Amino acid sequence: MRSLLMALLMALLLAQAGAAGAAEWAGYEKLDRAQVLSRLAGATAAAPADFYARNLSGLDLASIDFKGANLGAAVLNGSKLQHANLAGCNLTVSFGEGADFSGANLSGAMMFSMQLKGANLAGANLAGARFIGDLSRARLRGANLAGLQGAADMKNQSMGLMRASFASADLRDANLAGADLKRADFSFADLRGAKLMNANLAGAEFASADLRGADLSGADLRGAELIDTRFADAVLTGARFEGASWRGVQGMENAAARGALAVPESLR
């Protein structure tokens, strides 16, 4: 019951924030860079800075240490956060569309229902973060998402499927080893050279995704949607594909699939 109430609350916050966006985030206190730095100056690990529902959009916050701050429901759209330290920060129901997080440290961050459409996270560290939200069209080339917790929680789906979306994202050479991305959306994503070893990708959608040269050894792709997916030169050693949907798949004849389970004979 508690988890369901939390999901309902977050959906309500998103609806309110979306309506505010049409009115330039009315009701969200707008802060400037000096105010952000002032609040962080007095922050401690025991009493982190609170930016809940504050508008930090369009600010230059590059290389700033946020010291585990509370950025829940905060607006970071278009902000510059290159190499910022956001490790362990709460970014639940926050907005970072078009923001630049390249090289930023987001390890262990809580990013539930976060909106990052079109954001730049190239080379960013999201290892061990909890992410359910929108990273469609985001740039994640070379990013570290090892151990990312992004599986859809089917116990909180009364209002529709909430899942991690990487649709049309650039994930070339990204590290997703050991990530839990069950039911994630990778439609049209560029995953060339990505490291997905032992990742949980059960039920994930890979329609028109490019997995050429990716390493999926030991990955769980049971029930995955593999439609027009490209696998040339991919490593699929020991991967599991039971119940996966195969249609228009390309390049399997050039993939290393030794020990892979439930690969159709016609594709070997």
C-alpha positions in Angstrom: 0.0 0.0 0.0 2.8 2.4 0.9 4.6 1.8 -2.4 1.3 2.4 -4.3 0.7 5.7 -2.5 4.2 6.8 -3.3 3.6 6.0 -7.0 0.4 8.0 -6.9 2.1 11.0 -5.2 4.9 11.0 -7.8 2.4 10.9 -10.7 0.5 13.9 -9.1 3.8 15.9 -8.8 4.6 15.2 -12.4 1.1 16.4 -13.5 1.5 19.6 -11.5 5.0 20.2 -12.8 3.9 19.7 -16.3 1.1 22.2 -16.0 3.5 24.6 -14.4 5.8 24.3 -17.4 3.3 26.0 -19.6 3.4 28.9 -17.2 7.2 29.0 -17.0 7.2 26.9 -13.8 5.0 29.2 -11.8 5.2 28.3 -8.1 8.8 27.1 -8.4 11.2 29.5 -6.7 13.8 30.5 -9.2 17.4 30.5 -7.9 20.5 31.9 -9.4 24.0 30.4 -9.2 25.0 32.5 -6.2 22.0 31.3 -4.3 22.8 27.7 -5.1 26.4 28.1 -4.0 25.2 29.8 -0.8 22.9 27.0 0.2 25.6 24.4 -0.6 28.2 26.3 1.5 26.4 25.5 4.7 25.5 21.9 3.8 26.8 18.9 5.6 26.4 15.1 5.1 24.0 15.1 8.0 22.1 18.2 6.7 22.4 18.3 2.9 21.1 21.3 1.0 17.4 21.3 0.1 16.5 22.4 -3.5 13.1 20.6 -3.5 10.8 22.0 -6.2 13.3 24.9 -6.9 13.9 26.2 -10.4 17.6 25.9 -11.3 17.0 25.9 -15.1 19.5 27.4 -17.4 22.2 27.9 -14.8 25.9 27.2 -15.1 26.5 24.7 -12.3 29.5 22.9 -13.9 31.9 21.1 -11.5 29.8 22.0 -8.4 29.7 19.5 -5.5 26.1 19.1 -4.5 27.0 17.0 -1.4 24.1 14.7 -1.6 21.5 17.5 -1.9 17.8 17.0 -2.2 16.9 18.0 -5.8 13.5 16.2 -5.8 11.1 17.8 -8.2 13.7 20.4 -9.1 13.9 22.0 -12.5 17.3 21.6 -14.2 16.2 22.0 -17.8 19.0 23.4 -20.0 21.4 23.7 -17.1 25.2 23.1 -17.4 26.2 20.4 -14.9 29.4 19.1 -16.6 31.6 17.2 -14.1 29.2 18.2 -11.2 29.1 15.8 -8.2 25.6 14.6 -7.7 26.5 11.3 -6.1 23.8 10.1 -3.8 21.5 13.0 -4.6 17.7 12.7 -4.6 16.5 13.7 -8.1 13.1 12.0 -7.8 10.5 13.6 -10.1 13.0 16.2 -11.2 13.5 17.7 -14.7 16.7 17.8 -16.7 15.6 17.9 -20.3 18.4 19.2 -22.5 20.7 19.6 -19.5 24.4 18.9 -19.8 25.6 16.3 -17.3 28.6 15.2 -19.4 31.3 13.8 -17.1 29.0 14.3 -14.0 29.0 11.9 -11.1 25.5 10.5 -10.4 26.5 7.3 -8.8 24.0 6.0 -6.3 21.6 8.9 -7.1 17.8 8.3 -6.7 16.3 9.2 -10.1 12.7 7.9 -10.0 10.4 9.4 -12.6 13.2 11.8 -13.8 12.8 13.5 -17.1 16.1 13.7 -19.1 14.9 13.7 -22.7 17.7 15.0 -24.9 20.1 15.4 -22.0 23.9 15.0 -22.5 25.3 12.4 -20.1 28.3 11.4 -22.2 31.0 10.0 -20.0 28.8 10.4 -16.9 28.9 8.0 -14.0 25.5 6.5 -13.0 26.8 3.3 -11.5 24.4 1.9 -8.9 21.9 4.7 -9.5 18.2 4.0 -9.3 16.6 5.2 -12.5 13.0 5.0 -13.8 12.3 7.8 -16.3 12.9 9.2 -19.7 16.3 9.2 -21.3 15.0 9.2 -24.9 17.3 10.9 -27.4 19.8 11.4 -24.6 23.6 11.2 -25.2 25.2 8.5 -23.1 28.2 7.6 -25.1 30.9 6.1 -22.9 28.7 6.6 -19.8 29.1 4.2 -16.8 25.7 2.6 -16.0 27.1 -0.5 -14.4 24.7 -1.9 -11.8 22.1 0.7 -12.6 18.7 -0.2 -11.0 16.2 0.5 -13.7 13.8 -2.4 -13.7 10.1 -1.6 -13.9 8.3 -2.4 -10.6 5.2 -4.2 -11.6 3.7 -3.8 -8.1 3.4 0.0 -8.8 1.8 -0.1 -12.3 -1.8 0.7 -11.6 -1.4 4.0 -13.6 0.4 2.4 -16.5 3.8 1.1 -17.1 6.6 3.2 -15.6 9.9 2.1 -17.0 13.3 3.3 -18.1 13.2 4.6 -21.6 16.4 4.9 -23.7 14.5 5.2 -27.0 16.7 6.7 -29.7 19.5 7.3 -27.1 23.2 7.2 -28.0 24.7 4.5 -25.8 27.7 3.7 -27.9 30.5 2.2 -25.8 28.5 2.7 -22.6 28.9 0.3 -19.7 25.7 -1.4 -18.6 27.3 -4.5 -17.1 25.1 -6.0 -14.4 22.4 -3.4 -14.8 18.8 -4.3 -14.0 16.8 -2.9 -16.9 14.0 -5.3 -17.1 11.2 -4.1 -19.5 13.3 -1.0 -20.5 12.7 0.6 -23.8 15.7 0.6 -26.2 13.8 1.2 -29.4 16.0 2.8 -32.1 18.8 3.1 -29.5 22.4 3.1 -30.7 24.2 0.4 -28.5 27.2 -0.2 -30.7 30.1 -1.5 -28.6 28.1 -1.2 -25.4 29.0 -3.5 -22.5 25.8 -5.4 -21.3 27.4 -8.4 -19.7 25.1 -10.2 -17.2 22.6 -7.4 -17.5 18.9 -8.2 -16.8 17.1 -7.2 -20.0 14.1 -9.5 -19.7 11.1 -8.1 -21.5 13.1 -5.2 -22.8 12.2 -3.7 -26.2 14.9 -3.5 -28.8 12.9 -2.6 -31.9 15.3 -1.2 -34.5 18.1 -1.0 -31.9 21.7 -1.3 -33.1 23.7 -3.8 -31.0 26.5 -4.3 -33.4 29.7 -5.1 -31.6 27.9 -5.0 -28.2 28.9 -7.5 -25.5 25.7 -9.3 -24.1 27.5 -12.3 -22.7 25.5 -13.8 -19.9 22.7 -11.3 -20.3 19.1 -12.2 -19.6 16.9 -11.3 -22.7 14.0 -13.6 -21.9 10.8 -12.3 -23.4 12.7 -9.4 -25.1 11.2 -7.7 -28.2 13.8 -8.2 -31.0 12.3 -6.6 -34.1 14.7 -5.3 -36.8 17.4 -5.5 -34.2 21.0 -5.6 -35.5 23.5 -8.1 -33.9 26.5 -8.2 -36.3 29.7 -8.8 -34.4 27.9 -8.9 -31.0 29.0 -11.2 -28.3 26.0 -13.3 -27.1 27.9 -16.1 -25.3 25.7 -17.6 -22.6 22.9 -15.1 -23.1 19.3 -16.3 -22.6 16.6 -15.6 -25.1 13.7 -17.9 -24.0 10.4 -16.4 -25.0 12.0 -13.6 -27.0 10.2 -12.2 -30.1 12.4 -12.4 -33.3 11.4 -10.6 -36.4 13.6 -9.0 -39.1 16.7 -9.6 -36.9 20.0 -8.9 -38.8 23.6 -10.0 -38.4 23.1 -13.1 -36.1 25.2 -15.1 -38.5 28.1 -12.8 -37.6 27.5 -12.8 -33.8 29.4 -14.9 -31.3 26.4 -16.9 -29.9 28.1 -20.0 -28.4 26.1 -21.3 -25.5 23.3 -18.8 -26.1 19.9 -20.3 -25.2 16.8 -20.3 -27.4 18.3 -18.7 -30.5 16.3 -19.8 -33.5 18.2 -22.3 -35.7 17.2 -20.2 -38.7 19.3 -17.3 -37.4 22.4 -19.2 -36.4 
